[in-house]
């Protein structure tokens, strides 16, 4: 289908909505990786917090914070854990493409 990895990566290097082509500047890519990594960690931490609140409210048989039942806390925890997958996948793809770009520069 494609002759080499350069063709495949060039598909991803198409201009993004923001205007900059991906990997034009190594520092901006690294900043983007740090941002999405922190975002994923925050959302996952929020999910663990909701999970802990669900366990605590279930063990104490109480409803907390505007009468949320334990199952509501568990559902919010699941939603946050699933929601943290998208930023993590962005980090993985960015690191992979950054490595391919660096490898191609070394070959040249």
Beta strands, then each sheet from edge to edge (+ up, - down):
end
